[in-house]
Amino acid sequence: MLKKMAHLRLCAAMLFVACSATPVLAEGQSVSLNEALARAGAESPSVQVSQAEIDVARGNQKQASLGLNPEVSFEVENVAGSGVFKGLRSTEYTVSVGHRLELGGKRGARTGAARAQTSLAEIEAAISRAELASAVRLAYTEAVAARSRLDFATRVVDRNKQLSKIAQILVETGRDPPLRALRAEAALGEAKAALEAARAEEYSARLLLASLWGSQTPPEEVEPVWLGRGDVKLEADLSQSLRIKAAKAHRDAASAIVTRERANAVPDLTFSGGVRRFEESGDTAFIVGASIAIPFGNRNQGSIQAAEAGVRAAEARRSLRLAEINREYDIARNQLQATQSRVETLESQTLPQAEEASRLAQLGYQYGKFTLLDVLDAAAARDTAELSLLDAKVARAKAAITLLRLAAK
C-alpha cells in the first residue's frame, strides 16, 4: 500500500511539473463519455495519421492505374569523323518515338494490388479508431474511479476528524488515556496524506483522458458512468470483427501481389518509329522498330514464389487471429460475469453490513462501549469493502471495454 502511494505521489509530481511548464487552455467544465469519444474521434492526432495513411494508399492506387509515357529520342551519327565522315557532310539525324506496351495484364494487376492496399489501409484506420475509442473508455473509467477514490478519501478525513474530536473529549474527561488522542491524530494524518495522493491521482486521470484528444488541459470533472454487462453483447460474430476483416484484407492484398508478379513475368513489347535525315544528300527516310525481352533465365519466378508464400502466411495468420480473438473474448466474457456477481454481492451485502458495523462501533465509542481501536478496525473493514467494490466496478468496466474492442465492426 505504501509503495503504491509513493508511486502515485511521484506520478502526480511529474504531471504537476509538466503542466506548470505548459500554457493551460480554457475548456469546458465537464465531459461525458460520449463527448469524450466524439472529441477523440475528431481531434486525436492518431486519427489524422490514419487518414494520411489512407491518402498515401489512394495516391499509390492512382499512380498504379496510369499507363506508361511514350519516349522521344534524337540521335546524330557520323559526326566529326575522318575521311568522308569529316565535318558534318555525312551526318545523319534521327528523331524517333517509342512506346512500351505492357502485356500480360500488368496495368490491371498493378492497379488491383494497389486497390487491395487501399482497402487494407481503410480497415486498419477503422481498427485505429476502435483502439482509440477503447483507450478513451479505459481512461474515462480510470477518471471516474479516481474521482470515487477522491470522494472516499475526503469522507475518511471527515470521519477521522470527528473521531479525533471525540477522542480528545474523552481524554479531557478522563475516560481515555492521552495515547488514544495521539492514535486518533495519527489516523487523521494518514487520512490527510491519502487525500492528497487521491487528489493528485484524480487530476492525473483527467489529464490522461484529455491527452487522448490532443489537449493539455483536463476537463474539470467527468460524469460518473460505469460500463457493465448491459453495455455489451455476450455473444458476437467475431468472424466479422475488424481484426478478422484486416486479416482477410492482408490475404487479399497478398493474392493481388501474386497476380501482379505473374503479370510481370510476361515480357513487354516496345514499338518505335521515326525519321532519319541524310545531310550529304538531303534525303529522308522513315524507320520503324520493335523489341521484346527474351525470358530465358529470368521469368520473375523468385518474386512469384515469394508472393505465393505471402498468401499462405496471410491465410495462416487469419486463422490464428480468429482463434486468438475467440479466446480473448471468452476470457473477457467470463471476467465480466464474475465481476458483475462480485459487484452485486458487495453492493447488496458486504458494504451495507460493514457500514452498519462501523456506525455502531462509532456510536458505541461515544458512550464508552467500544475502544478507539475497535472503531478504527470497523472503519478499516468498511473502507476495505468500499474500495473492493470500486475495484470490482473498474474490473467489470475493463472487461466490457475489452468485449467492445474485440467485437468492433
MARMARKE-62379 format. One line per field, with one value per residue (C-alpha): residue number from 1; residue in three letters; chain; z, y, x. Coordinates in steps of 0.02 Angstrom, whole numbers. Layout:
! residues N
k <- c(NUM; ...)
r <- c(ALA; ...)
c <- c(A; ...)
up <- c(Z; ...)
north <- c(Y; ...)
east <- c(X; ...)
***
This chain:
! residues 409
k <- c(1; 2; 3; 4; 5; 6; 7; 8; 9; 10; 11; 12; 13; 14; 15; 16; 17; 18; 19; 20; 21; 22; 23; 24; 25; 26; 27; 28; 29; 30; 31; 32; 33; 34; 35; 36; 37; 38; 39; 40; 41; 42; 43; 44; 45; 46; 47; 48; 49; 50; 51; 52; 53; 54; 55; 56; 57; 58; 59; 60; 61; 62; 63; 64; 65; 66; 67; 68; 69; 70; 71; 72; 73; 74; 75; 76; 77; 78; 79; 80; 81; 82; 83; 84; 85; 86; 87; 88; 89; 90; 91; 92; 93; 94; 95; 96; 97; 98; 99; 100; 101; 102; 103; 104; 105; 106; 107; 108; 109; 110; 111; 112; 113; 114; 115; 116; 117; 118; 119; 120; 121; 122; 123; 124; 125; 126; 127; 128; 129; 130; 131; 132; 133; 134; 135; 136; 137; 138; 139; 140; 141; 142; 143; 144; 145; 146; 147; 148; 149; 150; 151; 152; 153; 154; 155; 156; 157; 158; 159; 160; 161; 162; 163; 164; 165; 166; 167; 168; 169; 170; 171; 172; 173; 174; 175; 176; 177; 178; 179; 180; 181; 182; 183; 184; 185; 186; 187; 188; 189; 190; 191; 192; 193; 194; 195; 196; 197; 198; 199; 200; 201; 202; 203; 204; 205; 206; 207; 208; 209; 210; 211; 212; 213; 214; 215; 216; 217; 218; 219; 220; 221; 222; 223; 224; 225; 226; 227; 228; 229; 230; 231; 232; 233; 234; 235; 236; 237; 238; 239; 240; 241; 242; 243; 244; 245; 246; 247; 248; 249; 250; 251; 252; 253; 254; 255; 256; 257; 258; 259; 260; 261; 262; 263; 264; 265; 266; 267; 268; 269; 270; 271; 272; 273; 274; 275; 276; 277; 278; 279; 280; 281; 282; 283; 284; 285; 286; 287; 288; 289; 290; 291; 292; 293; 294; 295; 296; 297; 298; 299; 300; 301; 302; 303; 304; 305; 306; 307; 308; 309; 310; 311; 312; 313; 314; 315; 316; 317; 318; 319; 320; 321; 322; 323; 324; 325; 326; 327; 328; 329; 330; 331; 332; 333; 334; 335; 336; 337; 338; 339; 340; 341; 342; 343; 344; 345; 346; 347; 348; 349; 350; 351; 352; 353; 354; 355; 356; 357; 358; 359; 360; 361; 362; 363; 364; 365; 366; 367; 368; 369; 370; 371; 372; 373; 374; 375; 376; 377; 378; 379; 380; 381; 382; 383; 384; 385; 386; 387; 388; 389; 390; 391; 392; 393; 394; 395; 396; 397; 398; 399; 400; 401; 402; 403; 404; 405; 406; 407; 408; 409)
r <- c(MET; LEU; LYS; LYS; MET; ALA; HIS; LEU; ARG; LEU; CYS; ALA; ALA; MET; LEU; PHE; VAL; ALA; CYS; SER; ALA; THR; PRO; VAL; LEU; ALA; GLU; GLY; GLN; SER; VAL; SER; LEU; ASN; GLU; ALA; LEU; ALA; ARG; ALA; GLY; ALA; GLU; SER; PRO; SER; VAL; GLN; VAL; SER; GLN; ALA; GLU; ILE; ASP; VAL; ALA; ARG; GLY; ASN; GLN; LYS; GLN; ALA; SER; LEU; GLY; LEU; ASN; PRO; GLU; VAL; SER; PHE; GLU; VAL; GLU; ASN; VAL; ALA; GLY; SER; GLY; VAL; PHE; LYS; GLY; LEU; ARG; SER; THR; GLU; TYR; THR; VAL; SER; VAL; GLY; HIS; ARG; LEU; GLU; LEU; GLY; GLY; LYS; ARG; GLY; ALA; ARG; THR; GLY; ALA; ALA; ARG; ALA; GLN; THR; SER; LEU; ALA; GLU; ILE; GLU; ALA; ALA; ILE; SER; ARG; ALA; GLU; LEU; ALA; SER; ALA; VAL; ARG; LEU; ALA; TYR; THR; GLU; ALA; VAL; ALA; ALA; ARG; SER; ARG; LEU; ASP; PHE; ALA; THR; ARG; VAL; VAL; ASP; ARG; ASN; LYS; GLN; LEU; SER; LYS; ILE; ALA; GLN; ILE; LEU; VAL; GLU; THR; GLY; ARG; ASP; PRO; PRO; LEU; ARG; ALA; LEU; ARG; ALA; GLU; ALA; ALA; LEU; GLY; GLU; ALA; LYS; ALA; ALA; LEU; GLU; ALA; ALA; ARG; ALA; GLU; GLU; TYR; SER; ALA; ARG; LEU; LEU; LEU; ALA; SER; LEU; TRP; GLY; SER; GLN; THR; PRO; PRO; GLU; GLU; VAL; GLU; PRO; VAL; TRP; LEU; GLY; ARG; GLY; ASP; VAL; LYS; LEU; GLU; ALA; ASP; LEU; SER; GLN; SER; LEU; ARG; ILE; LYS; ALA; ALA; LYS; ALA; HIS; ARG; ASP; ALA; ALA; SER; ALA; ILE; VAL; THR; ARG; GLU; ARG; ALA; ASN; ALA; VAL; PRO; ASP; LEU; THR; PHE; SER; GLY; GLY; VAL; ARG; ARG; PHE; GLU; GLU; SER; GLY; ASP; THR; ALA; PHE; ILE; VAL; GLY; ALA; SER; ILE; ALA; ILE; PRO; PHE; GLY; ASN; ARG; ASN; GLN; GLY; SER; ILE; GLN; ALA; ALA; GLU; ALA; GLY; VAL; ARG; ALA; ALA; GLU; ALA; ARG; ARG; SER; LEU; ARG; LEU; ALA; GLU; ILE; ASN; ARG; GLU; TYR; ASP; ILE; ALA; ARG; ASN; GLN; LEU; GLN; ALA; THR; GLN; SER; ARG; VAL; GLU; THR; LEU; GLU; SER; GLN; THR; LEU; PRO; GLN; ALA; GLU; GLU; ALA; SER; ARG; LEU; ALA; GLN; LEU; GLY; TYR; GLN; TYR; GLY; LYS; PHE; THR; LEU; LEU; ASP; VAL; LEU; ASP; ALA; ALA; ALA; ALA; ARG; ASP; THR; ALA; GLU; LEU; SER; LEU; LEU; ASP; ALA; LYS; VAL; ALA; ARG; ALA; LYS; ALA; ALA; ILE; THR; LEU; LEU; ARG; LEU; ALA; ALA; LYS)
c <- c(A; A; A; A; A; A; A; A; A; A; A; A; A; A; A; A; A; A; A; A; A; A; A; A; A; A; A; A; A; A; A; A; A; A; A; A; A; A; A; A; A; A; A; A; A; A; A; A; A; A; A; A; A; A; A; A; A; A; A; A; A; A; A; A; A; A; A; A; A; A; A; A; A; A; A; A; A; A; A; A; A; A; A; A; A; A; A; A; A; A; A; A; A; A; A; A; A; A; A; A; A; A; A; A; A; A; A; A; A; A; A; A; A; A; A; A; A; A; A; A; A; A; A; A; A; A; A; A; A; A; A; A; A; A; A; A; A; A; A; A; A; A; A; A; A; A; A; A; A; A; A; A; A; A; A; A; A; A; A; A; A; A; A; A; A; A; A; A; A; A; A; A; A; A; A; A; A; A; A; A; A; A; A; A; A; A; A; A; A; A; A; A; A; A; A; A; A; A; A; A; A; A; A; A; A; A; A; A; A; A; A; A; A; A; A; A; A; A; A; A; A; A; A; A; A; A; A; A; A; A; A; A; A; A; A; A; A; A; A; A; A; A; A; A; A; A; A; A; A; A; A; A; A; A; A; A; A; A; A; A; A; A; A; A; A; A; A; A; A; A; A; A; A; A; A; A; A; A; A; A; A; A; A; A; A; A; A; A; A; A; A; A; A; A; A; A; A; A; A; A; A; A; A; A; A; A; A; A; A; A; A; A; A; A; A; A; A; A; A; A; A; A; A; A; A; A; A; A; A; A; A; A; A; A; A; A; A; A; A; A; A; A; A; A; A; A; A; A; A; A; A; A; A; A; A; A; A; A; A; A; A; A; A; A; A; A; A; A; A; A; A; A; A; A; A; A; A; A; A; A; A; A; A; A; A; A; A; A; A; A; A; A; A; A; A; A; A; A; A; A; A; A; A; A; A; A; A; A; A)
up <- c(0; 45; -114; -217; -128; -161; -344; -355; -274; -398; -547; -481; -454; -631; -704; -600; -659; -840; -827; -742; -891; -1021; -1051; -996; -1123; -1069; -1090; -1035; -855; -876; -1005; -1032; -1104; -1270; -1278; -1240; -1378; -1501; -1460; -1476; -1641; -1711; -1633; -1593; -1691; -1716; -1823; -1932; -1950; -2006; -2133; -2201; -2224; -2321; -2432; -2462; -2518; -2630; -2709; -2744; -2818; -2932; -2989; -3020; -3136; -3251; -3410; -3471; -3560; -3737; -3760; -3886; -3941; -4051; -4124; -4226; -4319; -4422; -4337; -4341; -4406; -4531; -4719; -4795; -4619; -4581; -4525; -4546; -4729; -4693; -4535; -4509; -4395; -4323; -4225; -4160; -4042; -3944; -3832; -3724; -3724; -3560; -3595; -3481; -3394; -3297; -3279; -3214; -3096; -3033; -3004; -2917; -2796; -2756; -2732; -2608; -2512; -2505; -2434; -2306; -2255; -2234; -2122; -2020; -1998; -1932; -1812; -1756; -1720; -1623; -1522; -1486; -1428; -1314; -1243; -1212; -1121; -1014; -973; -935; -819; -729; -712; -637; -520; -469; -430; -324; -230; -201; -131; -25; 42; 82; 184; 276; 325; 387; 487; 565; 609; 703; 789; 837; 919; 1012; 1071; 1132; 1230; 1307; 1355; 1432; 1534; 1592; 1508; 1390; 1413; 1311; 1199; 1123; 1065; 989; 897; 828; 771; 685; 593; 540; 474; 372; 302; 250; 162; 71; 21; -59; -155; -212; -269; -372; -444; -494; -583; -671; -733; -805; -887; -967; -1034; -1113; -1193; -1299; -1398; -1402; -1261; -1118; -1011; -922; -901; -727; -699; -782; -767; -658; -788; -760; -909; -869; -932; -1004; -1124; -1219; -1304; -1226; -1395; -1553; -1729; -1716; -1895; -1948; -1825; -1885; -1838; -1943; -2086; -2077; -2084; -2237; -2316; -2289; -2377; -2521; -2539; -2543; -2677; -2780; -2767; -2837; -2986; -3011; -3004; -3127; -3245; -3226; -3291; -3464; -3565; -3636; -3820; -3869; -4036; -4106; -4263; -4329; -4468; -4522; -4625; -4725; -4727; -4877; -4997; -4908; -4916; -4776; -4730; -4607; -4479; -4376; -4244; -4113; -3966; -3836; -3694; -3706; -3541; -3549; -3368; -3277; -3279; -3114; -3034; -2871; -2843; -2887; -2762; -2625; -2662; -2654; -2487; -2428; -2468; -2365; -2220; -2228; -2227; -2079; -1985; -2017; -1940; -1794; -1766; -1764; -1632; -1527; -1534; -1486; -1339; -1281; -1300; -1194; -1058; -1055; -1053; -904; -815; -847; -775; -624; -585; -608; -474; -361; -382; -340; -184; -121; -153; -77; 68; 110; 106; 195; 334; 352; 356; 492; 594; 578; 627; 781; 833; 818; 913; 1049; 1064; 1110; 1253; 1311; 1245; 1124; 1117; 984; 911; 889; 795; 684; 646; 599; 492; 407; 367; 297; 192; 127; 71; -20; -107; -156; -233; -328; -391; -445; -543; -630; -672; -738; -846; -915; -962; -1050; -1142; -1199; -1269; -1361; -1435; -1493; -1570; -1657; -1839)
north <- c(0; 122; 78; 114; 280; 330; 287; 393; 541; 526; 522; 669; 771; 738; 788; 947; 997; 964; 1064; 1211; 1225; 1218; 1353; 1296; 1311; 1350; 1206; 1151; 1118; 934; 797; 643; 478; 511; 684; 613; 484; 617; 735; 598; 541; 718; 791; 649; 653; 464; 492; 613; 486; 352; 468; 516; 332; 308; 456; 379; 215; 306; 404; 243; 168; 319; 306; 120; 146; 262; 193; 217; 376; 370; 409; 529; 506; 608; 537; 613; 492; 510; 670; 738; 581; 560; 546; 557; 575; 731; 880; 870; 819; 637; 671; 576; 644; 528; 577; 433; 400; 239; 165; 11; -94; -183; -361; -495; -377; -286; -124; -208; -320; -172; -72; -220; -239; -53; -60; -203; -99; 45; -70; -133; 45; 89; -62; -26; 153; 85; -25; 126; 219; 70; 60; 246; 225; 84; 191; 333; 215; 148; 322; 381; 232; 271; 453; 402; 281; 413; 534; 400; 371; 557; 565; 414; 492; 652; 556; 463; 628; 696; 538; 541; 724; 678; 532; 643; 767; 630; 554; 724; 750; 577; 609; 776; 698; 561; 418; 378; 392; 526; 388; 370; 552; 530; 375; 468; 612; 489; 411; 584; 624; 464; 505; 680; 610; 484; 626; 724; 570; 538; 718; 705; 537; 609; 756; 638; 531; 681; 742; 571; 573; 745; 691; 565; 706; 803; 925; 977; 1041; 913; 933; 989; 835; 680; 612; 455; 321; 139; 20; -150; -303; -202; -110; -263; -419; -578; -666; -591; -646; -618; -675; -504; -405; -275; -380; -526; -410; -342; -518; -555; -391; -443; -607; -519; -399; -545; -630; -471; -463; -641; -586; -435; -536; -664; -524; -453; -618; -580; -476; -309; -260; -94; -10; 137; 242; 398; 495; 494; 634; 612; 777; 736; 701; 792; 637; 574; 400; 326; 199; 76; -46; -168; -254; -381; -462; -648; -733; -856; -863; -728; -764; -674; -844; -788; -646; -760; -891; -759; -688; -860; -892; -725; -785; -943; -842; -719; -860; -943; -777; -755; -924; -888; -717; -787; -916; -781; -664; -802; -848; -668; -641; -794; -738; -561; -626; -738; -593; -482; -608; -641; -457; -422; -552; -478; -302; -361; -453; -307; -182; -283; -371; -337; -147; -117; -236; -155; 18; -33; -111; 47; 157; 54; 49; 238; 264; 142; 228; 391; 302; 205; 36; 14; 70; 182; 32; -55; 96; 105; -81; -69; 84; -5; -153; -35; 56; -108; -158; 8; 0; -181; -126; 11; -110; -231; -94; -49; -232; -251; -96; -156; -324; -236; -122; -274; -354; -194; -183; -364; -359; -190; -198)
east <- c(0; 139; 232; 77; 50; 231; 209; 52; 139; 283; 165; 68; 225; 285; 118; 109; 282; 236; 76; 160; 279; 139; 8; -164; -304; -481; -602; -775; -819; -863; -866; -972; -914; -999; -922; -750; -771; -828; -685; -555; -629; -623; -465; -345; -181; -195; -350; -253; -114; -237; -317; -147; -103; -265; -221; -50; -129; -253; -111; -17; -176; -198; -17; -32; -181; -82; -3; 174; 228; 300; 484; 561; 741; 859; 1019; 1160; 1275; 1435; 1491; 1671; 1749; 1888; 1889; 1716; 1643; 1745; 1642; 1454; 1442; 1393; 1295; 1131; 995; 865; 710; 604; 460; 449; 315; 319; 161; 127; 75; 3; -120; 16; -80; -238; -139; -39; -198; -281; -135; -139; -327; -306; -179; -304; -438; -315; -268; -452; -483; -327; -387; -552; -454; -355; -517; -584; -423; -436; -616; -559; -420; -544; -663; -520; -456; -633; -660; -497; -550; -719; -631; -504; -647; -730; -567; -552; -728; -690; -529; -624; -753; -615; -535; -702; -733; -561; -582; -739; -654; -509; -628; -718; -554; -494; -654; -641; -461; -504; -644; -527; -618; -471; -284; -190; -124; -296; -296; -123; -182; -332; -220; -105; -252; -308; -135; -132; -304; -249; -95; -204; -320; -178; -123; -302; -318; -159; -214; -383; -301; -182; -326; -418; -258; -229; -407; -383; -220; -315; -392; -229; -265; -152; -295; -403; -591; -639; -745; -813; -988; -995; -1030; -984; -985; -1055; -1146; -1289; -1172; -1110; -1174; -1110; -1123; -1047; -1000; -813; -784; -850; -745; -621; -470; -530; -576; -398; -327; -435; -379; -198; -234; -322; -177; -55; -160; -161; 28; 37; -67; 44; 206; 138; 94; 268; 337; 266; 391; 335; 340; 417; 375; 469; 458; 541; 625; 807; 886; 1046; 1140; 1250; 1106; 967; 860; 746; 684; 564; 623; 522; 575; 513; 596; 547; 643; 679; 628; 770; 829; 732; 545; 514; 497; 577; 454; 308; 368; 387; 214; 133; 217; 148; -29; -4; 65; -80; -207; -121; -117; -303; -342; -226; -303; -479; -429; -344; -494; -615; -504; -487; -674; -715; -594; -665; -844; -808; -721; -872; -992; -881; -854; -1040; -1079; -945; -1014; -1190; -1130; -1027; -1167; -1308; -1221; -1039; -1036; -1204; -1153; -982; -1062; -1183; -1043; -939; -1086; -1124; -941; -926; -1089; -1036; -868; -953; -1042; -890; -947; -801; -622; -546; -457; -625; -690; -536; -545; -728; -693; -549; -663; -792; -660; -594; -768; -795; -626; -660; -825; -735; -603; -739; -827; -665; -630; -808; -789; -621; -697; -841; -719; -619; -777; -823; -649; -643; -817; -794; -851)
***
